[in-house]
Each structure stands twice: as C-alpha cells, then as structure tokens.
C-alpha cells in the first residue's frame, strides 16, 4: 500500500513509537542487518524528519542531545535548521571530508529551545555557528532569504582551519630556529605542540613529524594521512557527479558499472576516502568479494577518513571478522564503529549477533537503538517488525509485511516475519526471492544461507527438506 509522503511519514513515526514500546524478547533479525550503498544513510538525520534521498556526500550530522556522545573535536559546526524539512546543509563533499580533520557536525532540532537559547539564535533560524574546542564561537552564518548558504558555511570552516594552520606554521618556524641554534629540547617541545594538532592540520602534523625525526624523535600515527584531498569547488562538483553516477548504477543493481564508477572516482582524487567506502561496501555486501573488501577498508582506514567512511569500514571489517569465526575481534570493531559514528546498520548487526547467542535482552536493546536513531527508515521498521511477529502482535507484523512486500532489499526480513507467523509457504517464497533475485553472487548467497540456517526466526523450518535444499550453499 502506498501513502502520500506526508501521511506516510506520520504513519512511520507512529509505528516507530509502537515498536519502541514492544518487549522485544526471544526474536531475531535476519539478513545481516543490511548494507551496501556506502553504508547509507547517515543515521542522525532520520530524527530530523523524512530521511534524505540516496546521495553520496550526505553530511554525517549528529543530533544534539543524542545518547551517543561525540568524540572530542577541534571545531564543531552547529546547524540550526528552521524546520524539519530544511535541506540546506544536508549534502556537501567539503563538510563530509572536514569531519576527517576533527570538525564535528551537530544538528539542533528546531524545537530544542535550550540549545537555541544557549547559542543566542532564538528568532534567528536558520543559522550555523562554528565553535572551538574551548567553547568560543569563532564564526557564524546567518540566514539569507530564509536559507543558510552552504558555500558560506564551507568557507567559514575553511577560514577557521586556515587560521589554525597559520598559527601552527609560526610554531614550526620557531621550532626550526631553535633547532638551528642548538636548542634541541626547545625545538622538540615546539614540534610536539604542532604534532598534537595533526588531526585538524594534517599537513602541519606531517611537517612536525619530519622535524622531530631530524632531531632523533620518532612519532607515528597510523591514522595520519599522507596526502590531502582536493577541496576546490571544481573538484567537489566533479567528484560529486562521478560518485552519484556510480551510486545510481548500484541502486539499479548494475554492480559492475558501480564498481567501475567508484574505481574511476578514486582515481580522480586518490586522497578522498569516500569512493573506497562505497567500493568496500559493494565488495562486502553486493558481490561477496571479501578479500577485496578487507583490503579496501584497510586502505581507507589509513587515509585519515571522514567519520562516516571510518564507521562503515570498521563495521564492514567487524561483520566479516565475525563470519570468519573471530567474534570477539568482530564485536570490538563494531564498538569502534559506533564510537566513531553510530549507524543503524551497526546496531542491527549487533542485534543479529547477540540474538544468535541467545542474549535476547542485549539484542532487543540494539534493535531499539537502531530504530531510535532513524525512526522513519523503512528497513529499520521492517527489521524491527520481526519482533512484533514474535511478541504476539501478529496482525501488526502481517500488515507491515504486506505493505512492504515490494521492498526487494528486505526480502530476508519479510521471510523472517512470515516464518514467525507460521506461514512457511510465504517465508520460503521471500527467502527464494532474497537468495536468487536480490542477491546476484554465489559468495554472498553462501554467507546469507549460513546466516539463515543459524537464525532463530527460521527455527520452525530449519529441518524442513525444502529449506535445507534452498540453503544448500551455506558456508
């Protein structure tokens, strides 16, 4: 059943509240929790109304007041949209990549009166404010004709970072002079102060590293990138066009065209980690080429990536590590991913794991976290609806399944719902659709079939000859 967008949003929100109130016990969530498309969408924006359409450089905003505390940042951009439908700052290559330089992105709900008052923007929405790590406001962008101009916000951050780099260059000059004059200890101390700022100013950090090495002091940071991305307007447009074209191919399940597109984009600007994020997810989730996925994600993590790319890479490595038998290491990678940037995808897969371990209370908690992070995401809702089916609310679960039966990517979870409701025929129909219509590669099918065999939701049919035959490729 299709609804007008506004009505559909209200229905999804109401359903989310209903699901969050469910005592999620003795259930599971299948399909590995989803994936692909670079791990989109950034979860925090789901609480700001209708989720944004699929685009590559969606900014990884965090919601002010969310339970997951953000990591320390050198600068934080606060966006104060005037309404839940505001899209002015949702998409930007520059803002996305600035998160790799310890610049936080936090969005404030239009009805968050205390935060709005704190930053003295009451009655001035929309607005954007840049705050330093000492709490000082270092820049602000006011509305023009009811909108915050993206280019002005990008330039505000650029100017703030440039100011820091200028100050660090002065410190580097001072360190060099001390070294030349024989003040080794003073030079080392000066270089180390610059080295401490390597996240916000990678180029200056690399210079400090070289200076320290000349003085016999080795400092290393595997997260420090060796090259900086090109953030000119021309390159931003070129990269956005190339990546969105590749994403369109992936959305159309033309995975070979998507692969070629992501690889081509990576050559345009080799220092941009985002093409590697999408390529790694394509290998992991869509084509099942896990060796390539692992290598791609490891290269990405060595690029001082933006926080969304880092979170997706850590999640992907965690998922594959668990499947390969090292659960402790895989779970640790999941936790690192959440600490970097919480994704509904990671929470869903944590629910999958803990439910397979029969620790249902833990699993339930992660399902609720995924849903709370993005309560309007259809995949989240279908995923959580398996719990309705297992908690005695069969009619609600069945309605969700029927209303969303056209969502091909959710075929596994739809099968889970029907299995829990005792409809073996429909469950097998959805599983066949998942394995042989949605999935395109045998390596992926093999992993998904293994997951189905150990998944709680299929306990009633796991010994059925038809189910055993359907999952014969499991590994």
Secondary structure per residue as TSV (DSSP state, phi and psi in degrees):
chain	resnum	aa	ss	phi	psi
A	1	X	-	360.0	132.0
A	2	X	-	-105.3	140.8
A	3	X	-	-120.6	152.1
A	4	X	-	-56.5	148.1
A	5	X	H	-54.7	-44.0
A	6	X	H	-65.3	-44.3
A	7	X	H	-67.6	-39.0
A	8	X	H	-61.5	-40.6
A	9	X	H	-60.7	-42.5
A	10	X	H	-65.8	-39.5
A	11	X	H	-66.3	-41.1
A	12	X	H	-64.5	-41.1
A	13	X	H	-63.2	-42.6
A	14	X	H	-63.8	-40.3
A	15	X	H	-65.3	-38.6
A	16	X	H	-59.8	-44.6
A	17	X	H	-61.0	-41.8
A	18	X	H	-62.5	-44.3
A	19	X	H	-65.9	-38.3
A	20	X	H	-65.2	-21.9
A	21	X	T	-88.2	-6.3
A	22	X	S	-75.1	133.9
A	23	X	-	-75.1	92.7
A	24	X	-	-73.2	92.9
A	25	X	-	-124.8	144.5
A	26	X	S	51.7	51.9
A	27	X	-	-141.7	177.0
A	28	X	-	-144.0	177.5
A	29	X	-	-135.5	124.2
A	30	X	-	-98.0	-171.2
A	31	X	G	72.6	13.5
A	32	X	G	68.0	9.5
A	33	X	G	82.2	-1.1
A	34	X	-	98.9	-169.8
A	35	X	-	148.4	-170.0
A	36	X	-	82.8	176.9
A	37	X	G	53.7	37.4
A	38	X	G	68.1	17.8
A	39	X	G	76.4	15.2
A	40	X	-	-67.7	165.9
A	41	X	S	-92.7	160.7
A	42	X	-	-55.4	123.6
A	43	X	G	-64.0	-34.6
A	44	X	G	-61.7	-26.5
A	45	X	G	-76.2	-13.9
A	46	X	G	-63.3	-24.9
A	47	X	G	-85.2	-1.0
A	48	X	G	-101.7	26.9
A	49	X	S	105.2	-153.8
A	50	X	S	-59.7	132.3
A	51	X	-	-61.9	145.7
A	52	X	-	-68.0	155.2
A	53	X	-	-68.2	160.0
A	54	X	S	-61.5	117.0
A	55	X	-	-143.5	156.3
A	56	X	T	-75.1	-52.3
A	57	X	T	-95.2	51.5
A	58	X	B	-71.8	129.8
A	59	X	-	-71.1	131.8
A	60	X	-	-78.4	73.8
A	61	X	-	-72.1	144.8
A	62	X	E	-106.9	145.1
A	63	X	E	-85.6	124.7
A	64	X	T	-59.6	128.8
A	65	X	T	94.7	-1.8
A	66	X	-	-65.9	151.4
A	67	X	S	-66.2	-26.3
A	68	X	S	-81.5	113.9
A	69	X	-	-71.9	135.6
A	70	X	-	-72.9	152.6
A	71	X	-	-70.8	164.2
A	72	X	-	-60.4	143.4
A	73	X	-	-133.6	156.0
A	74	X	S	-79.9	-34.2
A	75	X	E	-140.0	149.8
A	76	X	E	-133.3	127.0
A	77	X	E	-93.6	123.4
A	78	X	E	-105.0	123.9
A	79	X	E	-105.7	126.4
A	80	X	E	-113.0	84.5
A	81	X	-	-69.1	151.7
A	82	X	S	-79.6	-22.4
A	83	X	S	-150.9	168.1
A	84	X	T	-70.7	-13.7
A	85	X	T	-97.7	4.6
A	86	X	-	-65.1	130.7
A	87	X	-	-121.5	9.5
A	88	X	T	-55.5	-39.3
A	89	X	T	-118.1	25.2
A	90	X	S	-79.8	-29.6
A	91	X	B	-127.7	123.3
A	92	X	-	-168.7	124.7
A	93	X	H	-66.1	-41.7
A	94	X	H	-63.7	-47.6
A	95	X	H	-63.5	-40.6
A	96	X	H	-58.8	-49.0
A	97	X	H	-75.1	-24.1
A	98	X	H	-64.1	-23.5
A	99	X	G	-64.9	-18.8
A	100	X	G	-73.3	-14.6
A	101	X	G	-107.5	36.1
A	102	X	T	58.2	39.2
A	103	X	E	-106.8	114.7
A	104	X	E	-80.4	149.5
A	105	X	E	-121.6	110.3
A	106	X	E	-126.3	131.8
A	107	X	E	-108.8	139.5
A	108	X	E	-108.6	128.9
A	109	X	-	-61.6	142.5
A	110	X	T	-59.3	-21.1
A	111	X	T	-103.3	13.9
A	112	X	-	-85.5	78.4
A	113	X	H	-61.4	-36.1
A	114	X	H	-67.3	-43.4
A	115	X	H	-69.8	-37.8
A	116	X	H	-62.1	-42.0
A	117	X	H	-69.1	-38.1
A	118	X	H	-56.6	-39.8
A	119	X	T	-99.1	12.6
A	120	X	T	56.8	45.0
A	121	X	-	-118.2	17.8
A	122	X	T	-58.1	127.8
A	123	X	T	76.7	6.7
A	124	X	-	-119.2	12.4
A	125	X	-	-73.3	147.1
A	126	X	S	-79.4	163.5
A	127	X	E	-160.2	166.4
A	128	X	E	-140.2	136.1
A	129	X	E	-131.6	137.5
A	130	X	E	-108.0	126.5
A	131	X	E	-121.9	134.8
A	132	X	E	-80.5	170.2
A	133	X	T	-68.7	-13.8
A	134	X	T	-91.0	5.6
A	135	X	S	90.1	-4.2
A	136	X	-	-79.7	134.1
A	137	X	E	-75.6	120.0
A	138	X	E	-107.4	-3.2
A	139	X	E	-176.7	153.8
A	140	X	E	-150.3	150.6
A	141	X	E	-125.2	120.5
A	142	X	E	-90.3	166.9
A	143	X	-	-72.1	147.5
A	144	X	B	-125.2	114.6
A	145	X	T	54.5	40.2
A	146	X	T	83.5	8.6
A	147	X	B	-136.8	150.2
A	148	X	-	-92.7	122.0
A	149	X	-	-77.1	121.7
A	150	X	H	-58.1	-44.8
A	151	X	H	-60.6	-35.2
A	152	X	H	-68.2	-37.4
A	153	X	H	-67.4	-44.4
A	154	X	H	-59.7	-44.5
A	155	X	H	-65.6	-34.0
A	156	X	H	-61.3	-45.1
A	157	X	H	-68.6	-42.3
A	158	X	H	-55.9	-45.2
A	159	X	H	-66.1	-39.2
A	160	X	H	-66.6	-40.9
A	161	X	H	-68.9	-40.3
A	162	X	H	-60.6	-39.4
A	163	X	H	-62.3	-41.3
A	164	X	H	-66.4	-42.1
A	165	X	H	-62.5	-37.9
A	166	X	H	-63.1	-43.2
A	167	X	H	-65.0	-38.3
A	168	X	H	-69.2	-34.0
A	169	X	H	-64.1	-37.5
A	170	X	H	-62.2	-41.7
A	171	X	H	-65.9	-36.0
A	172	X	H	-64.3	-42.8
A	173	X	H	-60.0	-41.3
A	174	X	H	-63.9	-40.8
A	175	X	H	-64.4	-41.2
A	176	X	H	-64.2	-42.4
A	177	X	H	-63.1	-41.2
A	178	X	H	-65.5	-38.9
A	179	X	H	-64.4	-42.6
A	180	X	H	-65.6	-30.4
A	181	X	T	-87.4	-0.9
A	182	X	T	92.0	4.7
A	183	X	-	-87.3	77.3
A	184	X	H	-62.9	-47.5
A	185	X	H	-62.1	-41.3
A	186	X	H	-65.6	-38.6
A	187	X	H	-65.6	-43.5
A	188	X	H	-61.1	-44.0
A	189	X	H	-62.0	-40.9
A	190	X	H	-67.7	-43.7
A	191	X	H	-63.0	-39.2
A	192	X	H	-66.0	-32.3
A	193	X	H	-64.2	-38.3
A	194	X	H	-69.4	-41.4
A	195	X	H	-58.0	-35.2
A	196	X	T	-63.9	-19.9
A	197	X	T	-99.5	18.6
A	198	X	T	-64.4	-24.7
A	199	X	T	-70.0	-49.9
A	200	X	T	-74.5	-26.2
A	201	X	-	-134.8	75.3
A	202	X	H	-58.0	-39.2
A	203	X	H	-62.0	-43.4
A	204	X	H	-68.9	-34.0
A	205	X	H	-62.9	-42.1
A	206	X	H	-64.0	-37.8
A	207	X	H	-64.7	-41.3
A	208	X	H	-64.8	-38.6
A	209	X	H	-60.1	-43.9
A	210	X	H	-65.8	-41.5
A	211	X	H	-62.3	-42.4
A	212	X	H	-65.7	-38.0
A	213	X	H	-62.0	-39.9
A	214	X	H	-61.7	-26.8
A	215	X	T	-93.3	6.9
A	216	X	T	86.6	13.8
A	217	X	-	-110.4	118.6
A	218	X	-	-94.7	121.5
A	219	X	-	-126.5	135.1
A	220	X	-	-135.4	150.9
A	221	X	-	-150.2	109.0
A	222	X	T	-62.6	-19.0
A	223	X	T	-87.0	-9.6
A	224	X	S	-78.0	122.0
A	225	X	-	-73.9	153.5
A	226	X	S	-94.5	-18.1
A	227	X	S	-138.8	149.5
A	228	X	-	-102.7	140.8
A	229	X	-	-66.6	152.4
A	230	X	-	-83.9	116.5
A	231	X	-	-111.8	27.7
A	232	X	-	-69.7	153.6
A	233	X	H	-55.2	-38.0
A	234	X	H	-65.0	-43.5
A	235	X	H	-69.8	-37.0
A	236	X	H	-59.1	-44.1
A	237	X	H	-67.9	-42.0
A	238	X	H	-63.7	-44.8
A	239	X	H	-67.1	-41.0
A	240	X	H	-62.2	-43.8
A	241	X	H	-62.9	-45.9
A	242	X	H	-65.2	-43.6
A	243	X	H	-71.8	-39.0
A	244	X	H	-67.6	-31.8
A	245	X	H	-66.1	-41.5
A	246	X	H	-66.4	-39.7
A	247	X	H	-63.7	-39.8
A	248	X	H	-58.3	-41.5
A	249	X	H	-62.5	-41.3
A	250	X	H	-65.1	-42.1
A	251	X	H	-61.4	-29.8
A	252	X	T	-87.9	10.6
A	253	X	T	59.1	24.3
A	254	X	-	-91.9	78.7
A	255	X	H	-68.7	-30.4
A	256	X	H	-68.5	-41.7
A	257	X	H	-65.4	-38.8
A	258	X	H	-63.6	-44.0
A	259	X	H	-58.4	-48.3
A	260	X	H	-62.0	-38.3
A	261	X	H	-66.0	-43.7
A	262	X	H	-66.5	-40.1
A	263	X	H	-64.3	-39.8
A	264	X	H	-65.5	-40.5
A	265	X	H	-64.2	-37.3
A	266	X	H	-63.6	-27.2
A	267	X	H	-79.7	-26.6
A	268	X	H	-64.8	-46.8
A	269	X	-	-137.4	92.3
A	270	X	T	-61.8	-16.7
A	271	X	T	-88.2	-3.9
A	272	X	-	-85.5	119.1
A	273	X	S	-77.6	-14.9
A	274	X	H	-64.2	-42.4
A	275	X	H	-56.8	-37.4
A	276	X	H	-67.0	-34.2
A	277	X	H	-61.8	-48.5
A	278	X	H	-68.6	-38.2
A	279	X	H	-67.0	-43.7
A	280	X	H	-61.3	-42.0
A	281	X	H	-66.6	-36.1
A	282	X	I	-61.1	-47.2
A	283	X	I	-63.5	-42.9
A	284	X	I	-69.9	-50.2
A	285	X	I	-94.4	-37.7
A	286	X	I	-95.9	-41.7
A	287	X	I	-105.5	-12.6
A	288	X	-	71.9	17.8
A	289	X	-	-88.1	78.3
A	290	X	H	-69.0	-32.9
A	291	X	H	-61.5	-42.8
A	292	X	H	-66.8	-40.3
A	293	X	H	-61.7	-44.8
A	294	X	H	-62.3	-47.0
A	295	X	H	-63.1	-40.0
A	296	X	H	-65.0	-45.9
A	297	X	H	-65.8	-37.4
A	298	X	H	-66.2	-39.8
A	299	X	H	-63.5	-40.1
A	300	X	H	-60.2	-44.9
A	301	X	H	-66.0	-18.5
A	302	X	T	-89.2	6.3
A	303	X	T	-104.6	11.1
A	304	X	-	49.1	65.3
A	305	X	-	-76.7	165.4
A	306	X	-	-62.3	159.1
A	307	X	H	-65.8	-31.4
A	308	X	H	-70.7	-43.7
A	309	X	H	-62.8	-40.7
A	310	X	H	-63.5	-44.2
A	311	X	H	-63.3	-41.9
A	312	X	H	-66.2	-41.5
A	313	X	H	-63.7	-44.9
A	314	X	H	-63.8	-40.7
A	315	X	H	-61.8	-47.6
A	316	X	H	-60.7	-44.6
A	317	X	H	-63.3	-38.4
A	318	X	H	-64.0	-44.0
A	319	X	H	-61.5	-46.5
A	320	X	H	-68.9	-36.2
A	321	X	H	-63.7	-40.8
A	322	X	H	-63.2	-44.2
A	323	X	H	-63.4	-29.4
A	324	X	T	-86.9	3.8
A	325	X	T	107.7	-5.4
A	326	X	-	-105.0	82.2
A	327	X	H	-65.8	-40.9
A	328	X	H	-61.6	-45.8
A	329	X	H	-66.1	-40.5
A	330	X	H	-63.2	-43.1
A	331	X	H	-65.1	-36.9
A	332	X	H	-63.6	-37.4
A	333	X	H	-67.5	-39.0
A	334	X	H	-58.4	-45.8
A	335	X	H	-65.5	-37.7
A	336	X	H	-63.3	-38.2
A	337	X	H	-62.2	-45.8
A	338	X	H	-64.9	-39.7
A	339	X	H	-64.7	-30.3
A	340	X	H	-75.4	-51.6
A	341	X	-	-166.0	115.9
A	342	X	-	-70.7	128.3
A	343	X	-	-117.6	140.1
A	344	X	H	-54.8	-35.7
A	345	X	H	-57.2	-44.5
A	346	X	H	-68.8	-42.6
A	347	X	H	-62.4	-40.1
A	348	X	H	-62.6	-41.9
A	349	X	H	-72.5	-28.8
A	350	X	H	-64.8	-38.4
A	351	X	H	-63.3	-42.6
A	352	X	H	-58.0	-47.5
A	353	X	H	-63.7	-52.3
A	354	X	H	-68.3	-27.4
A	355	X	H	-70.8	-35.7
A	356	X	H	-65.7	-22.9
A	357	X	T	-91.4	6.1
A	358	X	T	64.1	21.8
A	359	X	-	-98.5	77.2
A	360	X	H	-67.8	-32.2
A	361	X	H	-64.6	-41.6
A	362	X	H	-63.4	-45.9
A	363	X	H	-59.2	-44.4
A	364	X	H	-58.1	-42.8
A	365	X	H	-61.9	-39.0
A	366	X	H	-72.6	-34.0
A	367	X	H	-61.7	-44.2
A	368	X	H	-62.8	-38.0
A	369	X	H	-65.7	-41.0
A	370	X	H	-62.3	-44.5
A	371	X	H	-68.1	-39.4
A	372	X	H	-67.1	-33.1
A	373	X	H	-68.8	-35.3
A	374	X	-	-145.7	80.0
A	375	X	T	-73.2	-7.7
A	376	X	T	-105.6	0.4
A	377	X	-	-75.5	121.9
A	378	X	H	-60.1	-39.3
A	379	X	H	-64.8	-40.9
A	380	X	H	-58.4	-43.8
A	381	X	H	-67.5	-43.7
A	382	X	H	-64.4	-41.7
A	383	X	H	-57.7	-48.2
A	384	X	H	-71.2	-24.1
A	385	X	H	-66.3	-19.0
A	386	X	H	-59.6	-28.5
A	387	X	H	-74.5	-31.9
A	388	X	H	-61.9	-42.6
A	389	X	H	-63.0	-31.5
A	390	X	H	-95.8	0.3
A	391	X	T	-115.9	20.5
A	392	X	T	88.3	4.7
A	393	X	-	-105.6	61.1
A	394	X	H	-61.7	-41.0
A	395	X	H	-63.5	-42.3
A	396	X	H	-65.8	-43.4
A	397	X	H	-62.9	-42.7
A	398	X	H	-65.0	-38.4
A	399	X	H	-62.9	-43.3
A	400	X	H	-62.7	-43.9
A	401	X	H	-61.0	-45.3
A	402	X	H	-68.0	-42.1
A	403	X	H	-64.8	-26.0
A	404	X	T	-114.9	19.4
A	405	X	T	-64.1	-20.5
A	406	X	T	-82.1	-2.2
A	407	X	-	-83.4	93.3
A	408	X	G	-58.6	-40.3
A	409	X	G	-65.0	-17.2
A	410	X	G	-101.7	16.8
A	411	X	H	-57.5	-40.2
A	412	X	H	-62.2	-47.3
A	413	X	H	-68.8	-32.4
A	414	X	H	-64.2	-40.1
A	415	X	H	-61.2	-39.3
A	416	X	H	-61.4	-43.6
A	417	X	H	-60.8	-48.2
A	418	X	H	-65.5	-35.7
A	419	X	H	-64.3	-44.2
A	420	X	H	-65.3	-27.2
A	421	X	T	-87.0	0.1
A	422	X	T	84.0	12.5
A	423	X	-	-98.3	82.9
A	424	X	H	-60.5	-42.2
A	425	X	H	-58.8	-46.3
A	426	X	H	-70.8	-36.1
A	427	X	H	-62.1	-44.3
A	428	X	H	-66.7	-36.5
A	429	X	H	-61.7	-44.5
A	430	X	H	-70.4	-36.3
A	431	X	H	-65.6	-41.9
A	432	X	H	-61.2	-41.2
A	433	X	H	-63.2	-39.9
A	434	X	I	-64.6	-49.7
A	435	X	I	-72.1	-35.6
A	436	X	I	-119.6	-2.2
A	437	X	I	-115.3	-49.1
A	438	X	I	-73.0	-51.9
A	439	X	-	-78.0	145.1
A	440	X	-	-117.7	-11.3
A	441	X	-	-127.5	139.4
A	442	X	H	-63.4	-33.9
A	443	X	H	-62.1	-40.0
A	444	X	H	-68.5	-44.2
A	445	X	H	-57.4	-41.1
A	446	X	H	-61.5	-43.1
A	447	X	H	-67.5	-42.2
A	448	X	H	-68.6	-35.6
A	449	X	H	-66.6	-38.1
A	450	X	H	-61.5	-43.4
A	451	X	H	-62.3	-39.1
A	452	X	H	-63.7	-37.2
A	453	X	H	-67.6	-28.0
A	454	X	H	-102.6	2.8
A	455	X	-	-81.9	130.5
A	456	X	G	-55.1	-37.3
A	457	X	G	-64.4	-21.1
A	458	X	G	-103.5	18.7
A	459	X	T	-58.2	-35.4
A	460	X	T	-72.2	-16.7
A	461	X	T	-124.8	5.3
A	462	X	T	-63.0	-24.8
A	463	X	T	-99.3	1.4
A	464	X	-	-67.4	131.4
A	465	X	H	-55.4	-36.1
A	466	X	H	-66.9	-41.0
A	467	X	H	-67.6	-44.7
A	468	X	H	-59.4	-41.5
A	469	X	H	-66.3	-42.2
A	470	X	H	-63.2	-33.5
A	471	X	T	-102.6	26.5
A	472	X	T	-63.0	-22.8
A	473	X	T	-84.7	3.2
A	474	X	-	-56.0	136.9
A	475	X	-	-149.2	360.0
